[in-house]
Amino acid sequence: MLAKDCIAFATANGADGIRISLSKSITDSCTMLNGELDKVSHSADRSIFIYLFADGRYGTFSTNRLEKAELEDFILKAIAMVRMLGEDRCRTLPAPERMAKDATNGQELHLYDLTYENSDAESRLKCLRNLSIFNSHEKMDTFSLISEECEYTESYEDCVLVDSQGFEGRHTETSFSAFTEMTIEDCDGNKYSGFWWEAFPMKADLGICKCGEIALKRAVRQIGPKNRKGGRYRMVVDTNVASRLVSPIFTALNASSIQQKMSFLDKSLGKQVFPEGMTLMDMARTPGKAGSRLFDTEGVATSDSPIIENGFVRQYFTNTYMSNKMDMKATVEDISRPCLQPYLKGNTLPYKEKDLSLEDILRISGNGILVTGFNGGNCNPVTGDYSFGIEGFAFSKGRITHPVKEMLITGNLMELWNNLLAAGSDARPSVRWQIPSLAFEDVSFSA
């Protein structure tokens, strides 16, 4: 009702069009340090974002003052300010036929856990205590546990989007997450750390007790790193960090990057520029999965659709403004829930014969470097040239041999992806970006 009142008031006072985003969020978290309660926090926020169109001009405004009289004064000042801006006729609301029609109550995608309503401080503290293993882990001769930090968080988000063309949409979501970071010291005084986290819309899916054990194992396996000579090796990238090599692709497929001549995928639409058989989907409407949504921030309906299909670029991310400005077909503004399909070089169709785990990919790759972390670096958005610091492990005959340190990978992102050897089926179910473990041939490593 508040959003509709704002729209009626704005249009009555000279706005040609308006979109209102009204959001509410609540976050409760508690932290434990070395087995003892360290911090408890609660935060709540309400805000309204106003996207205002007047006299061929456009402006965005936000406030958390939601009293009617204050909002009306805020809107009048916003309209006056927009009229002082430069004209831009490309700024319009999306065509009504593009808008989502099925997001009426916010719970269509089953991302809201009803048990959240019964949660309280004591239940959250119980989950936190179950997360800690500081006082129960088995003592070892090869290392000592220096510190453990655990955090348990519950959050709730509710967003209503309304515009002056009659669109109404709602998205409601809960999230339950657990995080543990372990720091250890080996017999020589060297310190290593490892972390693990899980997050799900439904509390029942959260495996809290495993985080500490996994984080500790990830720290322990780093003991005894060795220097490795530079050269060209096969590279396997663990699913936990593989999105680092995918995100530049989505940036390059954004119409704003193309318009600004900041994209190495300019003029690639409809062309095969990735390996045959490589398919990357946007599974935006998968029920119960983080990242799913029925509409973007403009209210435009999402869909389950291919971004890259058998190596061909099928879609740019083009919002209404860029569509008008560049005379391109409007799509959605950005990726919702990317899912890279299993792939094995030599298969001309998406690989579906069996699951491909990290162990399978290491065995297929034979010898090389397994990357489990990126330490800084960048990718040039114009050329696709990259340079990333990495950490991980050497492997031989499909088996990990020892940790490696102080290595750098360099090259061109398009050349890298065209050297794709395999993509697994082991993407973590708890993450929004479903990017599995990857294997590439002929990657340049510097020691």
BELCORLIN-V585839 format. One record per backbone hydrogen bond with DSSP energy under -1.0 kcal/mol. NH is the residue of the N-H (numbers start at 1). CO is the residue of the C=O. If there is no record, write none. Layout:
# BELCORLIN-V585839
{{NH CO} {NH CO}}
This chain:
# BELCORLIN-V585839
{{5 1} {6 2} {7 3} {8 4} {9 5} {10 6} {11 7} {12 8} {14 11} {15 10} {16 53} {17 53} {19 51} {20 162} {21 49} {22 160} {23 47} {24 158} {25 45} {26 156} {27 43} {28 154} {29 41} {30 152} {31 39} {32 150} {33 36} {34 148} {36 33} {38 31} {39 31} {41 29} {43 27} {45 25} {47 23} {48 63} {49 21} {50 61} {51 19} {52 59} {53 17} {54 57} {57 54} {59 52} {61 50} {63 48} {71 67} {72 68} {73 69} {74 70} {75 71} {76 72} {77 73} {78 74} {79 75} {80 76} {81 77} {82 78} {83 79} {84 81} {85 82} {88 56} {91 88} {98 95} {99 96} {100 299} {110 107} {116 113} {117 114} {118 115} {119 116} {124 120} {125 121} {126 122} {127 123} {128 124} {129 125} {130 126} {132 128} {136 133} {137 133} {144 185} {146 183} {147 183} {149 181} {150 32} {151 179} {152 30} {153 177} {154 28} {155 175} {156 26} {157 173} {158 24} {159 171} {160 22} {161 169} {162 20} {163 167} {164 18} {166 163} {169 161} {170 103} {171 159} {172 106} {173 157} {174 111} {175 155} {176 200} {177 153} {178 198} {179 151} {180 196} {181 149} {182 194} {183 147} {184 192} {185 144} {186 190} {189 186} {192 184} {194 182} {196 180} {198 178} {200 176} {205 202} {206 203} {208 206} {211 208} {214 210} {215 211} {216 212} {217 213} {218 214} {219 215} {220 216} {221 217} {222 219} {223 220} {226 403} {231 445} {233 443} {235 440} {236 369} {237 438} {238 371} {241 238} {242 238} {244 241} {245 242} {247 243} {249 246} {250 246} {251 247} {252 248} {253 249} {254 251} {255 317} {258 254} {259 255} {260 256} {261 258} {262 257} {268 265} {270 313} {271 268} {273 311} {274 311} {278 275} {280 308} {281 339} {282 305} {283 337} {284 282} {286 283} {288 109} {289 286} {292 289} {293 284} {296 300} {299 296} {301 98} {302 294} {305 282} {307 280} {308 280} {309 312} {311 278} {312 309} {313 271} {314 307} {315 307} {317 253} {323 319} {324 320} {325 321} {326 322} {327 323} {328 323} {331 318} {339 281} {340 434} {341 279} {343 423} {345 421} {347 344} {351 342} {361 357} {362 358} {363 359} {364 360} {365 361} {366 362} {367 365} {368 395} {369 234} {370 393} {371 236} {372 391} {373 391} {375 389} {378 387} {380 385} {384 380} {386 411} {387 378} {388 409} {389 376} {390 407} {391 373} {392 404} {393 370} {394 402} {395 368} {396 399} {398 366} {399 396} {401 394} {404 392} {408 446} {409 388} {410 444} {411 386} {413 384} {416 412} {417 413} {418 414} {419 416} {420 417} {421 439} {422 439} {423 343} {424 437} {425 356} {431 428} {434 338} {435 433} {438 237} {439 422} {440 235} {441 419} {443 233} {445 231} {446 408}}
